């Protein structure tokens, strides 16, 4: 593939921009960027201990790392941590033991049988380790001070080194933040590159972009497996089952995909077919090795730990040779990719040395190879994108046809988004909030596809309400005054449901400063409404734009009608038709919900059981119609004595139940007495005949051990019957325990 001299500076300019962004990110993550001083780690002495067979665990060359391996005699390792905690005072930090995350099956700390930290595992991250675990954090008891000796026990998955540090919790949080940001940037970079190249594949149909997409996904998988983040997701439980073999298998898979993308990127098939065939055969061998490793993982783990570095070294040599050939053929950014692969090789070497305890496990030794992979992927992406130029002519020929299709797709996307937004926003809102929400979202989405300076939605009598919504909201006062003066004129102009456009001029001037479009809303008479769109300048609204306005308005009004109908249906299902209070089903649901919440939060809660005195006599004397009238009047009186947070419903017959969240016994008794007096002094008349009505009320308060409402409701019921036995028209508070259930009064 030939490239002109004019193209090369552009490629290098893009590559330099990518490198600068990455370097700025690295600088931002550098420890020297700390804005405040922090406590230095405490000195830790690591003493190897013998296992049950008397084998002594090994330490790293700096005597600060505990080495673990997959061979039989080093799979488990033990060491004693010795350090001195400063004396405690009011300003002392909380000390923790921190170890960067290494692939181990288990790691825990203990002090004989007096204290255990709990086990941590690379394969089973726990919730308290956060959404993206980056280390093993053990919080030490806040009362500890002086000389401390802890035993560290660990079981390995593969060759690894644990380097414990005793640091303040503040510093540990900083470590976690740095590593989390680093890992997040790596994931995000690869995912963005993968999505970008996938889009380029669909645009250009170049299979090289699809290969790069697979390479990025494999890179994300490699990072997720070696960081231990893949084990957070249950669908990837197979990786937990594979253990250390899963790490080796994913590593080999990434090497295969990396070699394949290098072949596609360098386009070396035409010039060196023999080399390409040899590399493809090597990839097949690596895939067979993956299969053998997964099939006999228990027997091949030890060998994999030895041969994995060799496989990687061989893969790097092949990559250097292929990129060297591409550099000589002036493939765009081949030199940059060459040095990024070199950075990956050096980072992997540092990671392996840290795993063997030869160097300290730092942020860069742990995650440096990930930055190298991101850098390499960025360079390859820039190089692949340079091929887009050959598709420009074809793109220009298809641009008009594609533009029409894209407009339709975008229009449909906005329509779907508006529908989804309305369905989500209208859940659980009050009826008087439906129209403002619907019109606000309608205007927001309209302004995305129909450029306007201001957009106004006016509705009069729609579902019995008047609504005015303005976007941007800052113009509400001015628009409200202007539209208010023109309402009748606007209604007459839209009498025939015909869209109108007219120029807007300033007073005393003829030159229009804006164009105004009026679109009628399809609402049933006598209600009416319209949308007013104003655009600065003299550019009129295209008929297609007005069509979009009509379609979205029709969709929005349909959602509003459905939401209000659903509210009416829900109101009918939850409310007692006679009294307007909650019905028994809704009341039971509210009881269960409020009692569980109060029990969980430790909040007070009381219930009132209200019964109308001698209600049967009223029904027998004056008929059931009079009884219904009394029920409505008493329900109205009770509701007037309650606050918005209180819950009130008809329990059955002439019985009502009141739920008082946050009220203790005394306050509940006072409210009950207030209700009793209000009912007693209520002037109730039926067919001009005065009726004297009274109620008896039982009060009960939720006990601390009660998580369900039945016990409290039963106590309130018994207290009610006690009030009736005592003469009616009174309030009785239930004790914590009744000796026996009283007879019905």
C-alpha positions, 0 to 999 in steps of 0.5 A: 500500500502506497502512502504519499509524503503529504499523508505522513505528517498527519498520521504522526500528528494524530499519534503525537496527540494520543501520546500527549493525552496519555502522558497527561493522564499518567502525570495526573496519576503520579504520586507527586500530584498529591495535594496534601502530605500523607503519613509514610508507611510503617516499617514492616519486618517479614519473617518466613514461617514453616508449613505443616511439613516443615518447609520454610516459605520464601521471601523476595530479594528485598525480604519484603515480599512473600513468594507463592507459586503453583508447585506443590511445595510453594503453593501455600506460604506463611509469614509473620508481619512485625511492626510497631503502631504509634500510641493512640490519640484523638488525631491518630489515623486508622491503620490498615494493611494493604497489598496490591492485588495478586492472583491468589486463591486466599489470603488472610491475617490472624493473631493466633486465635484471638483475631482474624481478618477474614479471607480475601480471594482473587477469584471471589471479590467481596462487596466491601472491596468496592465495585472495582477491587485493586488490592487486598485491604485489611483494617486493623483494630483501632485499639491496637498500639505498640509492637504487633505480630500478625501471621500472613497465610496465602494460597497461590493460583500462579507465581505471585508475590504479596508485599504487605504495607502498613499504611493509614486508611487515607493513604490506602484510599489514595492507592485505591483511587489511583489504581481504580482510575488507572484501570478504569482509563484502560478499560474505557480507552479500549472500549472506546477504541473498539466501538469507534473501529466497529463503527468504522467497520460498518462505514467502510466494510474494511475487515481490518477494523473488525479484527481490531474490534476483536483485539480491543475486546480481547484486551479488555478481557485480558485486563479484566481477568488479570485485574480480577474484575471479571470475577465480579460478574456471575455470567463469567463464573467459568473463569473462577472455575478455571483458576490460574489456568484461566489467566494463562489461557486468556494470556495466550488468546490475547497473544494470538489475537495480537499477532493477527491484528499486526498482520492485518495492520501491516498488510504483510500478506502480499509481500511475505506470504511465507512469514504469514503462513508460519505465524498463522501456524504458530497461532494454531499451536497456541490455540491448541495449547489453550485447549490442552491447558484448559483440559488438563489444567491441574497437571499443566499449571506448573509447566504453564508458569514456566513456559508462559514467559517464553511464549510471550518473549517469542511473540514479542520477537515475531511482533518486532520483526513484522513491525520492522518490515512494516517500518521499512515499507513506510506503513503509517505509524509502524515505528510508533507501534514498534515502540509501544510493543517494546513498552509492553514487553518491558512492562511485562518484564517488570510485572514478572520481576515483581511477581518473583519478588525481585522488584517492588510491586508499584502502580506502574509495575502492576498496571504498566503493561495495561498502559502499554496495551492501550498505547499500542491499540491507539497507535494501531487505531490511528494507522488503520483510520488512515486507510479511510481516505480511500473510501472518501470518493465512495462516501461522497457518492453515497452521501446524499442517499445516506443523509436522507436515511440518517435523518429518518433514523435520527428522527425515529431515534428522537421519537423513541427516546421521547416515548421512553423518556415520557414513559419513565418520567410519568411513573408515579407523578400526580395528575397535575404534574403530567402536562408540564412534564409532557410538554417540557420533554416534548419541547426539549426533544423538538429543539434537538431536531428543529433549531429554534430560539424559543419554543412554547407549548400552550394548552387550555382546558386539556384534561381540565387544566391550563398549561404553559411551558417555555424552553428555554425556561429563562424566557418564561415571564416574557413569553407568558405576558406576550402569549397571554395577550394573544391567546384569542388571536392565536386560537382564531388563527389556528381554527382550521388546524393549519400551520402558520408562519409569519415574520416577527418584527420590532416596533417601527421596523420592517425587517424581520428579526425572527420567524414564528411558526404556529402548530395546533395541538390535536386535542379534543374540543372544547380544549385547545392548544398550540405550539409556538416556535420562534427562530432568529433570522429570516429562515422559514421552517421547512415543511418536514420540520413542521411534520416532525413537530406534529408527529412528536406532539401527537406522540406526547399527547398520547402518552399524556392521555394514557398516563392520566387514564392510568392515574384514574384507574389506579385511583379507582383501584386504591380508593374506597368509593364511598368514603374517599379513603384508602380501601382495605387492600391498599390499607393492608399494603401501606401497613406492611410497607410502613411497619417494615420501614419503621422496624428497619430504621428504628422509627416510632409508629402508631395506629388508631382503630376508629369505630363509629358508636351505635352505627347499626342503630342508625342503619336500622332506624334511618336506612342504609342511605343514612349510614352511607351519609354518616360514613362519608361525613366521618371520613371527611372529618377524620381526614381533616385532622391528619397530616400529609404523612399520615395514612387513613383508610376504611378497614371494613364496615364502620371501622377506619384505621389510621397509620401515624408514622413517626408518632409515639404513644402520647402523640398518637393519643393526642391525635386520637382525642382530637379526632374524637372531639372533632367527630363529636362536634361535627354537625351531621344532618340527614334529611334535615334530621340532626344526627349525633355521632361519636367514635371510639378509638383504640391506640397501639404503638409498634414495639421494637421487635415487631416487623409486621403490623398484625400484633399492633393492629390486634392490640389497637383492636382490643383497645377499641373494644375496651373503649366501647366496654367503658362507655364509648366515645372515648380513646383507649391506649393498648398496653404492650400485652393483653392478658386475654382477648376481650369480648366483642362489644 
